[in-house]
Structures are given as structure tokens and as C-alpha cells.
Amino acid sequence: MTKHPLKFAAALAVLVTCSQMTAFGQSTEWALKMFEESSHDFGVVARGSDVQHRIKITNIYQEVVHIAEVKTSCGCTAAKPSQDTLQSLESAYIEVVMDTKKFTRQKDSSIIITIDAPQRAEVRIPISAYIRTDVVLEPGSVNFGTVDKGMPAERVIDISYAGRADWHIRDVENLPAYLTAELQEVSRTATGANYKLKMILADNAPVGPFRGLVNLITDDGSNPKVPMLVEGDIASDIVVNPSMVSLGMLKPGEQKTVNVVVRGKKPFRIGKVECDSDLNAFKVQVPEDEKIVHVLPLTISTPNGTGTIVEEFTLTIDGRDEPVTFKAFCKVVAGT
């Protein structure tokens, strides 16, 4: 395998021990440091639109972090964690949803996250939005669901406006390269207009989940942009299981082997396996034949020192332009 520098020391430096956290006393500063955002404003959104956001949380400490509860201060919002236990250096998301069907105009809320390990803390993250009543989306977002790699897909959104007869949608902006939009005016009345928006997913969309906002550009003077959520997941023709390989806790100089399964929809051959480090800690046995399922023995020989090792592997597949990746990690702890 080709080796490149692994930031082993940097990975150790980011970790903080629980004894260091006690310097904060009962404050929430240590917990707030784990969150990517301390507040979120959805801005001006259409009624009926799917208004969702993910607030990333990363455990930057050596100890395991446990989320005991996530609640909101207002019925206009709901929130839940993608998982409630985070190992050292592990990330998760607080999924936040604003209800734009039952509620309108300015709405302010807070997400309240209670953590009970390694010590107790309560983090409050303010959430706000202005839900306009004159623009309605049906359905509330463009959700492609799961689409096989190389397959095109289409979704249609109905857009209704009530307010003035000469209102128009001029354009759709912030589209990624693999999405195109076709806008059609369906009808117009003395008090508004109706449009159909077709979103087309190209067959060259990259593998993996995608999620983001596109903007409908209108001729409104005060609020010309109407944000709309677009999401989906491009399913790979080749899948690694598990995509994050845990080797557990090991002592310096210890060796361990686990099997990594690589599965395709048709027979394929793995040309080579490369990793990002020159630590010489990992070895992978690469099969030479072509088949639908490959089992790769992955062996780690831990170096001297203690800390967390995270390694990314890149598999080059014969006849396939895009490589396949997976990660492996372990904790090296002092022997007794």
C-alpha cells in the first residue's frame, strides 16, 4: 500500500481529558465546544416547506459523551439526535425540524440538549424562522430518496402564490452541477399564480447522500428568495461493510486482524488498496480474482505510544473511475 503522512500526533492533541474539563466547573462551556453552531436562523421560508437542519456535534474529549435528552422550548420545532452516545472523536447530528404547516410568521425556539456523561451539562441553541403565508410548496421539499448510481430521476413541486396578480418566479439558483430545474407557469389569477417545478437528477451524480438548499428567485422586492430543501442518496454499485471499521482498544505492539467485506452488484476486481499514512500500522491482503463479494483481511500492528488512530483506505476498482473508500480506527492504550 502507498503510504502518506498520518497526523497521529495531531489526533492526540485534540483530545481533552475529563480532569481538564473539571476546570470549567458547572459551566456549559466544555459542552458547547463540541457543537459546530451555537444558533441557527432558517431565514424567510415558504409555508408548507420542509424546513430542516442538522447541527453537528463532535466528541473532542477522551471520555465517552452521552446525550440524555433533546427537547425544544416551542411546539413549532422538533429535534432529535442521530445517536445518543459518542465515542472519542465521533460525530453525530441534532436533527432540527420547523413546522411550517401549523405555524406562520416569526417563530423563535431553542433546542435544549442535556448531557449526563462524562459530566452533566445543558446546552441551549436558539432557532428562528419567518414563515411567510403567501407562498406554499407541495410537497414541502424535493426528496429523491435512494437512487442507484448512474440512474437519472425526476421530482415535481407545486408552488402556489397568493398576494398580487403580477408575481413571478424568475429563476432557480444554487443548483449543484448534477441538478437541473424546469419551471412552468400553470395558471394565473387576479390574486396570484401557480407554478410547477421539475427537478432533474443527472445520471452522473456522485455517490453518497446529498442535502442542501436551492432558491426560487421571485420578483418580490423585500424577500425575493424562497429556499427549498433538496436531498437524496446515490447508492453505490460497490459497498464496503462496515464503512467504519472499529478495531477496539489495543496495547502498543499488539496485532489484530478483522475482515472487511466489499460487495458489488456485478463481479469486479480490486486493483490496489492505498491508505493515507506512513505509520506502517496497517496491512491489507488484496485478492487477485474478480467476483461479486470480496473479503479483505485488515491487520493492524499498533505503534509505540498511546492515542487514537484513524486511517482512511482507498480501493481502486478496475474499470471504475471513482475509487471506493472506508475508514478504520482504534485506541492504543497503555498496557497494565
N, C-alpha and C positions, 0 to 999 in steps of 0.2 A: 504494500500500500504506500502511496505517496504521502509524505508527512509534511506538515506545516506547523508553525509555532502555535502551541496551545497556551492560552492565558491562564495557566494553573494558579499562579500567584495572585492574579487579579481576582479570580473567583474566590480565593480565600479572603482577600482583603475586604470584599463587600459584605461578608458575614459579620454579624454582631452577636455577642453572647448575651444571655439573659442577665448576667451580672452587670453588663454595661447598660442594659435597659433600665435597671432599677434606679439609675441616676435621674431618670425622669420623674420618679415618684409615682403619683397617681395621675399625672397628666396624660393626655392622649397623643402627645407629640410623637412618641415612638410608633404608635399605630398608624397615624396619619402619614408617616413617611412611606408606608407601603402602598399608598394609593396614588395612581397616576394623575388623578384630578381631585381637587378639593371642592369643586362645584361644577354644575353643568346647566347651560341655558339652551333649550331647544330652539329658541327664537320664535318667529311667527310661522305657524303651521296651519294646514287646512283641516277643516272639520272632517272627522272620519278617517283621517290618515293614521297609519301605524307609526307612532312616534316611539322609537326605541333607541336605547343607547347602552353601551357596555362600559362600565368603569373598571379598569384593570387594577388588580391588587397583586403584588408580588411579595412573597415572604423573603425579606432580606436578612433574616436572622437565622442563627443555627438551630434554635428550638422550633418545634412544630407549632404552627399557629392554627387555632380553632375558632371558627365563626359560630357563635352560639345562636344568634338571631339577626334577621334583617327585617326591618319594618319601615313604614312610611308615616309621615305626620298628616297626610291628607289622602282621602279616598280617590283623588284624581290620579294618583300614581301607585304603582305596584313595583316591588323589587324582590329579587331572589338571587342567591349566589349560585354560580355554576358548580361549585363544590364547597363544602364547609371545612375541610381540613387541608392545609397547605404544608407540604414538607419544605425544608430549607431550599431556597431559590425557586420554588414552584410558583407559578402564576395561575390566577383564576379571574373571573369576571363577576361583577354585580350587574345583573340584567335589570335595566330600568325601563318601565313602560308607562307612558302617559295616556290616560283615557280621553280621547278627543271626541267620543260619541256622546257621552253623558255630560261632559263639561265643556264650557266655552269661555272665551276671553282670557284674561290674565289668570294664570294658576301658578301658585308657589307652594312648594312642598319641600320636605327634607327626607333623605334616606338615612336611617339610623342603623348603624352596624354595631352589634355588640360582640366583642371578642372576649373569650374567657380563658384563653391559654396562648402563650405562656404566662400571661397575667391579664387582669381584666382591664378593658378599655371600651369606651363608647365613642364612635366616630359619626359625626353628622355631616352630610353632604347636601347642600342646598340644590334644589332642582326647580326650574321655572320654564314656562312656555306661555305664548299668547296664541290661543286657538281661535282663528278667525271664523266667522259664521257665514261668510258669503261664498266660500269655495269648499266644495265637498268632493272627496275622492271615493270611488267604489270599484274594486276593493281598495283598502287603505294603503296598500304597498304593492310593489312589483316583486313577487316571490316566485322564483323559478324552481324552487325545491332542488332535488338532486337530478343532475343531468350528466349522462355518460360523456366522457371525453370524446371530442370530435363530432358531437351531435348538436345541431342548431336547435333553438327553442324560441317561442314567442309567448308574450303575455299582453293582455289588453286591459287598460284602465279607463273607466268612465269619469269624466271631470265635469262637474256642474257648477255654474256660477249664477248668483242672483244679486243684482245691485244696479246695473246700468246696461243699456242696450248695446253700447259700443265697446264693451270689454273684449279684449283679445289676448290669446296666448301667442307670443311672438316666436318663442324658441324653447329648446330644451338644452341646458348646459350641464357641464361637469360629467359628461359621459366618458367612461373608460373606452379604450380602443376597441374592445370586443363587444360593445353595445351600440346599437343604433336606434333612433326613435323616428316613428312616423306619426305625425299629428294630423287629425282630421276634424274639421268643424262639422258637427252633426246637425245642429239646429240653433236658431237664434230667435229670441222673443223680445218684447218691449222692455223686459226687466233682466235679461241675462242671456246666457249661451251655454251650449253643451258640446263637449269635445270627446273624441276617442283617441287615446294614445296607445300605439302599439310599440312595445319594446322588443327588440330582436337581439337574441344572444347568438354571436357568431360561433362557428364550429372550431375556431382557433383559440377559444377562451382557455386560460391557463388552469391547470389542475389545482383544486383546493377551494375552500369557501371564499366567497366574496360578499361584501356588505358595505354599502355607502349611500350617500345622498346625491340625487340629481335634482336640479332646479328647473321648474317651469318658469319661464320668463314671460311675465304679463306686462300690460301697459299701465298697471296701477302706478300712480305717482309716488305714493308713500311706501307701499310694500310690493314691489314688482316681482319678487321671487317667492315661489311656493315650493318648499322642499318636499321630496318624495323618496321614501326608502326603497332601495333595490338590493335584493340579496339572493343568494343561491349557493350551490355547491357543485363543482365539477368533479365527478367521480373518476378517479384514475383507473386506467386499464391494468395497472400494476399496483398492488397494495402490500405494504410491509406491516407485519403483525408480530410484536407490538411496534408502533411507530416511536415510542419512547421506552427504551429497554432499561429496566432497573436491575442493577447488579447488587443492590443492597449495601450493607456495611461490611467492609473488608479491612484487614490489617495491612500495614506496609509489607510488601514482598509476597502477599498472598495471591493465589491464582484461582480464577473461576471461569467456567465456560457455560454459556447459555445458547439456546437455539433461536435464531431469528428466521421467521417464515416469510418468504416473498412469493406472492400469489398473483398470477395474471389471468386474463380471460382467454388467452391462447398461448401455446408454447413460446418461450423466449429464452435467450441466453444472456447471462451476465458477463459483460466483457471485463470489467475490473471494479474494484472497490477502493475508494480513497477516503482518507479522513483528514481532519483539519490540523492535527498536531504532530509535533516531532517528539512527543513524550515516549514513544515506543511502548506504550502500555497495552495496546490492542492488537490482536491478530484475527483475521477473518479468513476462513477457508472458502475459496470461491470454486463452485462446481463448474465443470467444463462442458457439460451436456446442455441440451435445450429441452425444457419441459415447462409445464404449467405452474408447478409448485416447486420452489427451491427451499431447502433448509440450510441456513448458513450457521455453522458453529462460530460463535463470537467469544474469544478468550481475552480476559484482562489479566495482566501481571502488574499489580499495583506498585508504584514507585515509592521511594522513601518520602517521608513527610506525611502530614495529615491534611485533610480538607476534602472538598467536593470536586470530583472530576466530571465534566460534561463534554462529550465528544459527538460531533456530527459526522455521519458517514454518507458518502455519495456513491450510488451504484450507477455505472454506465451500462445501458442496455443496448445490445446490438440492434441496429436498425431503428432506434428510437432517439429523436433529437433531444428530448428533455430527460435529464437524469432523475433518479429516484433517491430520496434521502430518508434517513432515520437518525435518531439520537440515542445515545447510551449514557448513563450516569451511575455513579456510585459514590459512597462516602468512605474515605480512608480514615480510620480511627486508630488511635494508639493502642498497641497490644497490652494485655494485662500480665 
